[in-house]
């Protein structure tokens, strides 16, 4: 029992360190690809590492009117929450370190908690610009939560109805048996709707591209993080990178879980290594499209436009997917 706990603790720490490095590396790749798509040279690939290391050596400045405990605590809560989330995501053929029966529900709560922590940090700063950014963060979060919840509950319901082995709200269930191979033609169309809806949640969750509203550098000067500096700002930068990585990893686990090792008829440790690397390749591909391409191709929306986009269009798309899958199951 004790050995099992120690092994999970070591594996969890190692995974947190790994995803932190991968998230920052992917953030650097995002900046490079974004620049090249705009016909610019762009920053070095490792620029985010340089920025974070520089910030870690700077002083934490707390505004005079700030609520100090909330202002200083928010970055730690946001970053630790996002790191904890990866302990519930299966990576390749490796099961999640803290896999439970309700992983998907917990994942939604952890994503929401990180957004709430960031908003609290903005409110606690005492800066009116940060207050505006925090309000926008909350509005945006409440907007994309509906399609996110519809996608998750629909996937779980379909898995339950088709009798897929495992718990319907466990991400490991969808990795073991993808839904693409067990639904009919109408179900395939429904899954495509859910996939597209969840992909459109990525810009809202990461606050990039046409959803760059809570920070909006050209409008509200970084918004809710305007008063942050030093280690606190470094933690927020890590949190932003982890949010993009987490959403991409969830999409891969739900919709793109296919094993490259099994296709190549690999077994043993080689299977786990190949699938581990293949998992991150798929995550990177999803992040390039869901973050880099979209933020390069589209201009920023207003907050009411973003809310309408998620409540009407993306929620409607996810509901259409739910209806199509329901009809497919009935038939």
Residue pairs with C-beta under 8 A, 6 or more apart in sequence:
8 97
8 98
11 97
12 87
12 97
12 98
15 86
15 87
15 91
15 97
16 83
16 86
16 87
19 83
19 86
19 242
19 245
20 83
20 238
20 242
22 245
22 280
23 238
23 241
23 242
23 244
23 245
24 48
24 49
24 52
24 238
24 241
25 45
25 46
25 48
25 49
26 241
26 244
26 245
26 283
26 284
26 287
27 48
27 240
27 241
27 244
28 43
28 44
28 45
28 46
28 47
28 48
28 49
29 45
29 284
29 288
30 244
30 287
30 288
30 291
30 292
31 42
31 43
31 47
31 48
32 42
32 43
32 44
32 45
33 288
33 292
34 42
34 292
34 295
34 296
35 41
35 42
35 43
36 42
37 292
37 293
37 296
38 296
44 50
48 237
48 241
51 237
52 234
52 237
52 238
55 229
55 230
55 231
55 233
55 234
55 237
56 230
56 231
56 234
58 229
58 230
58 231
58 233
59 229
59 230
60 72
60 229
60 230
60 231
60 232
61 227
61 229
61 230
62 68
62 71
62 72
63 71
63 125
63 126
63 127
63 227
64 126
65 126
66 124
66 125
66 126
66 227
67 124
67 126
70 120
70 121
70 123
70 124
71 121
71 124
71 125
71 227
71 232
72 232
74 117
74 118
74 120
74 121
74 124
75 117
75 121
75 228
75 231
75 232
75 233
75 235
75 236
75 239
76 235
77 113
77 114
77 117
78 114
78 117
78 118
78 121
78 235
78 236
78 239
79 235
79 236
79 238
79 239
79 242
81 110
81 113
81 114
81 117
82 110
82 114
82 239
82 242
82 243
82 246
83 242
84 110
85 107
85 110
85 111
85 114
85 242
85 246
86 246
86 249
87 96
87 97
87 98
88 96
88 97
88 98
88 99
88 100
88 103
88 106
88 107
88 110
88 171
89 96
89 103
89 107
89 171
89 246
89 249
89 250
89 253
90 96
90 99
90 171
90 172
90 175
90 253
90 257
91 249
91 276
91 279
92 259
92 261
92 272
92 274
92 275
92 276
92 277
92 278
92 279
93 259
93 261
93 271
93 272
93 275
93 276
94 272
94 275
94 276
95 172
96 103
96 171
96 172
99 170
99 171
99 172
100 106
100 170
101 167
101 169
101 170
102 167
102 169
102 170
103 169
103 170
103 171
103 172
104 152
104 155
104 156
104 169
104 170
104 171
105 152
105 169
107 171
107 250
108 145
108 148
108 149
108 152
111 148
111 205
111 243
111 246
111 247
112 141
112 145
114 239
114 243
115 137
115 138
115 141
115 205
116 138
116 141
118 134
118 137
118 214
118 224
118 225
118 236
118 239
119 134
119 135
119 137
119 138
119 141
119 224
120 134
121 134
121 224
121 225
121 228
121 236
122 130
122 131
122 133
122 134
122 137
122 214
122 223
122 224
122 225
123 130
123 131
123 134
125 131
125 224
125 226
125 227
125 228
126 227
127 226
127 227
129 220
129 221
129 223
129 226
130 223
130 224
130 225
130 226
130 227
132 220
132 223
133 214
133 215
133 216
133 220
133 222
133 223
133 224
133 225
133 226
134 214
134 223
134 224
136 213
136 214
136 216
136 223
136 303
137 207
137 214
137 223
137 224
139 303
139 306
139 307
140 204
140 207
140 211
140 213
140 214
140 303
140 306
140 307
140 310
141 204
143 204
143 306
143 307
143 309
143 310
143 311
144 201
144 204
144 205
144 310
144 314
146 310
146 311
146 315
146 318
147 197
147 198
147 200
147 201
147 310
147 314
147 315
147 317
147 318
148 198
148 201
150 194
150 197
150 315
150 318
150 319
150 321
150 322
151 194
151 197
151 198
151 201
151 254
151 318
151 321
152 169
154 190
154 194
154 318
154 321
154 322
154 325
155 174
155 179
155 194
155 254
156 168
156 169
157 168
157 325
158 179
158 183
158 187
158 325
158 329
159 166
159 168
159 173
159 174
159 179
160 168
161 329
162 179
162 182
162 183
162 329
164 173
164 176
164 177
164 179
164 182
165 173
165 176
165 177
166 172
166 173
166 176
167 173
171 250
171 253
171 254
174 253
174 254
174 257
175 253
175 257
178 255
178 257
178 258
179 187
179 191
180 188
180 191
180 255
183 190
183 191
183 325
183 328
184 328
184 331
185 328
186 324
186 325
186 327
186 328
186 331
187 324
187 325
187 328
187 329
189 321
189 324
190 320
190 321
190 322
190 323
190 324
190 325
190 328
191 255
191 321
191 325
192 321
193 317
193 318
193 320
193 321
193 324
194 255
194 318
194 321
194 322
194 325
195 251
195 255
196 317
197 314
197 315
197 317
197 318
197 321
198 250
198 251
198 254
198 255
198 318
199 251
199 286
199 289
199 290
200 310
200 314
200 317
201 247
201 310
201 314
202 244
202 247
202 248
202 251
202 286
202 287
202 290
202 291
202 294
203 209
203 210
203 211
203 290
203 291
203 294
203 295
204 211
204 306
204 310
205 243
205 244
205 247
206 240
206 243
206 244
206 247
206 291
207 213
207 214
207 215
207 240
207 243
208 244
208 291
208 294
208 295
209 291
209 294
209 295
209 296
209 298
209 300
210 294
210 295
210 298
210 299
210 300
210 301
210 306
211 300
211 301
211 306
212 295
212 300
213 300
213 301
213 302
213 303
213 306
214 223
214 224
215 222
215 223
215 224
215 225
216 223
216 300
220 226
225 233
225 236
228 236
244 287
244 290
244 291
245 283
245 287
247 290
248 283
248 284
248 286
248 287
248 290
248 291
249 279
249 283
251 286
251 290
252 279
252 282
252 283
252 286
256 282
256 286
259 271
259 275
259 278
260 274
260 275
260 278
261 270
261 271
261 272
261 274
261 275
261 278
262 271
264 274
266 274
301 309
